[in-house]
Amino acid sequence: MPISLGVSNKGSPDIKSFQGSVVELVDAPHSKCGTFGFVGSSPTAPTALMGTYQRLPLSIVRGKGCWVWDEKGKKYLDAVAGIATCSLGHSDNAMRRALTLQLNQIQHVSNLYRISEQEELAHWLSDKSCADKVFFCNSGAEANEAAIKLARKHGHNKRGIDHPVILTSKASFHGRTLATLSATGQPKYHKGFEPLVNGFEFFSYNNLQSLEVLIENLERNGPSIAAVLIEPLQGEGGVNPGDPKFFKKLREICSKNNFLLIFDEVQTGMGRTGKLWGYEHLGIMPDAFTLAKGLGGGHAIGALLVQKHADLFAKGEHASTFGGNPFACKAALTVAEEIERRDIINNVHNRGVQLQNGLKELVKKFPKSLKGVRGLGLIQGLVLQDETTLTAQTIVQRALNERLLVVAAGSKVIRMVPPLIIKENEIRQLLKKLENTFQIHD
């Protein structure tokens, strides 16, 4: 269905008339892509761009802290942050100083040589987590690709499996490359890209019976499973926090059977949940986990972190031209240093409680439209009633009229992932803008 985009009397796109089909608009945003879009062609996009994103009619040209401005000077409160990416907000002073200095020194060298910034970042990450070793790449999808290769090598070398299987959960999202797409438990993303990569099987998230039945079926005739790849909180799948009881049992099962337990912390890592790592909410430690998004504070970097027993790659078995270059690592080091210096984790916890409590009040105020709230820290989901004709993407569009940026997580969940430095007053403004959105359009 083509998109109809109205024009105001000033000649600018009118967001109220920005309409499209459920497939085109509801499924547009997802948790591992720094865009608002989905496959389609934007009526406002330059023709030289491939039509892979259905963009909202907003051009952001400047940002500071939790605020962004469009080309006409209109100011918006940003509760998207590049989809959980701009940890320190926009145009952060510490980031600008650090990266200016880095550009004056060196920006990129090959991994054929030692890189001091990379080594320093690896030490910080291993010191602050359960991991012992780190591999750097450029994105969450690349980090998960590395994790998939690691899992397969574990299956071959440690369990003697010719065709190892990796278990992932339904409603998961692990990336857009062919392997990570195949690992994603959402068939809507698979359509048109078959045949998918073999070796993935799916169980229901937080459902022990579903997991145990799948394991029993796959292992009935001998070793078959190499690893479990799972998010400690599903982002694109609807902002679904992991159940600690389920995850503790999952850890026991993986340890007993020598499956690698790999966490996709691309969205939850680096303080987003109110703890440095998502796994800290679950009372267990994974054998390996992946990072990206908030790690670089808006700059392209990803990582696979492993405990010593999962450090399986030999020289030449995995590589990345840009992975862990000095510029990207300096950005991540700055995020790390500022998280500690500014006590940002504590801010995330406090502002997360404030945001969740405020969203609960909105649910009480608009019971016909809103069903509930779920999330951790500064990744919160506002759940729409099943019966309402409202969709998350409708609210995303209408919130623009209140100068608020939010993002959908499926058709019935509005996701808020603001910068980790958001202030108490800014949370109050966010909630007021959301309230205005529902008051006007309920």
N, C-alpha and C positions, 0 to 999 in steps of 0.2 A: 504494500500500500504506500503510495507516495506521501511525503510529509507536506502538510500545508502550513506555511509560516506567514502569518499576517504581517502587515507593516503599519506602524503608527503614523500619526500625522507629521512626525519628524523624520520619517523615512527609515526608522530603525525597526528591527524585528520585534513583533509584539508577542511576548511569551504566553499570553493568555490563549492565543490562537495556535500555539505550537502543538499540533496533534499528530498521532500516529497509531499504528496498530499495537496490540499488546506485545507481539513478538519484537517489533521494532524498538519500542520504548522501554517496556518493563525489563526486558532481558539485557538492556544496554550495559549498565555499569557492572563491573565485577571487581573482585578484591585484589587481583594481581596485575592490573593494568592501570597506568597513570592517566587514564582518560575517562570521560563520561560515556564512551561510545561503544557501538556494536557495529556489525557489518551493515553497511548501507552507505548512501552518498549524502553528504550534507549539502543543503541548498545554498549555504553561505561559504563553503569551503573552496579554496582555489582549485582550479581544474587540474593542476599539476599533482595534487595529492591523490593517492589511491583512496577509493571510497570505503575505507574499513571502519570508519567511526561515524555514528550518528550524533553529532555534536549539538549541545545546547546553544542557543543563540546568544552567546556571551563571549567576548574577547577580553581576556585578562591581560593587562599590560604592566601592572606594578603590584607589589605586595610589601607589607611590613607587619611583622608579628602575626596576628590572627586575622588580618584584614587584607583585602585585595581591591584593586580599582580597575574598572573597565576603561575603554578608550575614550569614553565621554566623561570620565571623572567620577562616576558613581562608585560608591564604597559598599563592599559586601563583607559580612562576617563569614569566614571560611571554616566550616566544620567538615571539610573534606580533606584538606591538607595534602593534595595530590594523591588521595586515597591512602591515608595513614602513612605518609612518606615524609612530609616536612616537619620533622620532630621539633625543631627549634623555631618553627614558624618561617615567615618569609623575610629575606634580607636581614638575617640575624647579624649583629655586629661582630660577635666572636667568629662566626663562620666567614664573614667577609674579610676580616683581618687575616685569619689563618690561610685562606685560599689565595689571597693576594700575595702573601709571602711565599706560598708554595709555587705559584706561577712565576715568581721572580727567581726561583731556584731551579725546579725541574718538574715537569708535569707527567711525563710518561717515559718509561724504559721497559725493555722486555724482561720477562721472568727468567731470561738467560742469566741475569745478574741478581745480586742481592739488592733488596729494596728496604731501606731502614724503616720507612713509614709502615710498610707492610708487616715487618717483624714486630714493630711496636704495637700495632693494632692486634695482631694475633696473640701477643702476650696479654694484652688487656682483656680480650675476649675469653681466653682460656683461664685467666686468673679469676674472672668474674662468673664463670659458669662451670658446668660439670665436664666440659670438653678439655682435651689435651692438645689437639692439633686442629689447624684451620686450613682450608683451601678457599682462595678468593676467586670470584668471578664477577659478573656484571648485573645480575638480576635474580629475581626469585625463581623464574623458570630455569635459568642456568644452574642455580644452586640445587633445585630439585632434580634436574637432569643428572648432576653429579651424584646425588643421593641414590638415584635409580641405578646408576652404574655401580656404585658401591654395594648396593643391596645384591645385585646380580653376582658380583664377584664373591661376596660372602656366601651366597647360595652355592656357587660352584666349588669354592675352596674349603668352606667350613662345614657344609652339609652334603657335599657330593651330589648336587642336583644338576642334571643336564639342561633342564628348561625351568629355571626358577620362577616362582610366582611371587608377586608383591601384593599384599592386601591393602586396600584403601577403602575409605568409607563413602557411602552414598551421600550426595549433596556436598561433597568435597570440591575444592578447587586447588589445582597445583600448577597451572600454567597453560600456555598456548602453543608450546612446541609440540611436536607429534607425540613424544613419549609422555610429557607431563599432561597433555590433553587426554591421552589414553588412561592416565592415572586418575583423572578427574571423574568423580562419580556423578556427573550430570549429562545425560544423553543429549540434551539440547546443544551442547558444545561439540558433540561428535559428528553431528549431521553434516554430510557433504565432504568429510575428510577421511572416510573409510578407504582402505582397511586400516584400522588402528594398530598400534603396536601391541603384540601379544604379551601375556604375562601379568595381567592385572585382574584381580577379582575383588568384589565389593561386598561389604557388610553394612548394616545400619548403624549409624553413629550412636554411641552411648548404649548400644544394645548388646549385652553379653551373650544372649542366646543366639542372636544372628551371627556373631563372631565365632562362637564355639561350633555351631553347625557347619559353617563354612570351612573351618580348620579340619573338622572331622572328615568331611567329604574330600578335601584336597589331600590329606595325609593318610588316607585309608590304605593306600598301596605303597607307602614309603614316603621319604622326605620329598616335599614339593615346594614348601614355602620358604622364601629367603628373608622376608622382612614385612613389617607393617609400617606404612607411611600414613601419618594422620596429623591433623591440626588440633592443637590443644583447645582452640576455639574456632569454630567454622565462621569465616567472615562472609564471603559471597553466598554461602549456603544459608544465610539468614541470621547471623550473629548468634550462634548456638554454643554456649560454653560447654566444655567437657565436664562430665560427671566424675568427680574424684574416685568414687567407688568403682566405676567401670575402668578407669585408667589404671588403678592399682591392680585390678585383676588382669588387665591387659599386660602390664609389666611382668606379673608373675608368669603368665602364659608364654611370653616371649623369652624370658630367662630360662624357663623349664625346657623349652623346645629349641633353644638357640636360634630364634628369629631375631634379626636386628629390629629394634624399635626406633623409628626415625620420626621426629616431629618436624612438621612444616611450621616454622615460626616466622615466616616471611612477614605476616601482618602483626603477630602478637609480640615479637621480639623487641628489644631495646626500650622497654618500659611502657609500652602501649596499654598493658592491662593493669597497671598499678604495681607490678613487680617487674624486675628487669627481664625475666623470661616467663613465658606463659606456663611452662611446666612447673613452676614454683607453686602455682595454685593447686596442682594436682597431687602433690606429695610424692612424686616419683622423678627419676632422671631418665631421659632417653639415651640410647647408645650414640645417637647422632641427631643433629638438628640443623635446619637451614634458616638463613637470614637474608633479608634485602630491605626494601622499603625504608623504614625508619633508620636503618643502619647508617645510611649516607646522608640523611637529612635533606633529601632532594637531589642527591648526586648518585650516579649509577654505580652501585656496588652490591654484590651478593656474596654469600659465604656458606660453606658446608663445614660444620664443626663436628668433631668426632671424639669419643673417648679412645683411650690408647688401644683397646682391643678391637676397635673398629677402624683403625688407621691402616687400611688395606691397599691403597694405591701404591704401586711401585713407580719408579722414575719412568716418565714417558707414557704412562697410562691415562693421564688426564692433564689438560692444559687449557689456558685461556690467554689470548694475546693481550687484552686490556685488563684482565682480572687482577685486582690488587695493585694498580698503578699508583704512583706517589700522590697524585691529585685526589683520587677517590679515597685512598686510605687516610689522607689528611682530613678530608671532610668527615669521615667516620670517626677518626680520633677526636675531632672537635666536638662531635655529638657526644661521644663517650665522656670527654672531660667536662662538658657543660652539664650533662646529666648528674654527675657527681658534685660539681661546684655549686650548682643552683638547687640541689636537692629536688630535682625534677620528678623523681619517682614519688616522693611524698605529695607533690602537687597533683600528679596524675591521680593518685588515690583519692585525695580530698575533692578535687574537681569532678572525678568520676562519681563519687557518692552524691555530690550536689546535683550533677546532671541527671543521674538515675532517679533521685528523689523528685526532681522537678518534672521529669517525664512521667512518673507515676501519677503526679497531680494532674497532668494533662489527660491521662487515661481516665481519671475520675471525672474530669470536666467534659470529655467528649466520648462517652461510653458507646455511642452508636458507631463511631468511626474507629476507635482505638481499642485494642484488645489487651495489650500488655507491653512490658519492657524487659529486655534481657541484654546482658553484656557484662564486661569487666572493665574497670578503669575508664579510659577514654576511647573505648570502642563499645558503643551503646546502640541497640536496635529498638526502634519504636514499632510495634507490631500492629498492623491494621486488622480490623475485624474481617473475618472471611466473607461475611454477608454484604459488606459495603461495596459499592461500585468503585470506590476510590482505589487507586493503585499507588504504589510507592513512587513510581515515576511521575504520576500526576502531582504528588506533593512536592517532589523535587523541582518540578517546573514552576509550581505556584509559589514555592518558597523564594524563588528568585525575585518575585514582586516585593517581598519583604526584605530584599537584599541579604539573603541567607543562602549559603551553599551547603546542601546535604546530598547524600548519595543513596541510591537504592541498594538493597541486598536481596534480590529476588523480587517478586511481584507484590509482596505484602509486608516488607520490612524496610523502614527508613533508617539508614545507618548514619551515625555521627562519629567522626574520627578526627576531631580538631587537632591542631598542634598541641604538643605536650606542655607548652608553656602558657596555655590559656588561663586567664585570670578569673577570679570569682565574679566580677562584674560582667565579664564577657559571657560567662555561662548564663547569667541572668538575662542578658540581651538575647542570647541564642534561644532560650526558653520562651521569651516574650515574642520573638519573631515567629517561632513555631506556633505559639498560641494564636497569634494574629492570622497565620495561614489557615488554621482550622476554623477560627471564628468566621472568617470571611467566606470560606469555601465549603464549610461543613454541609 
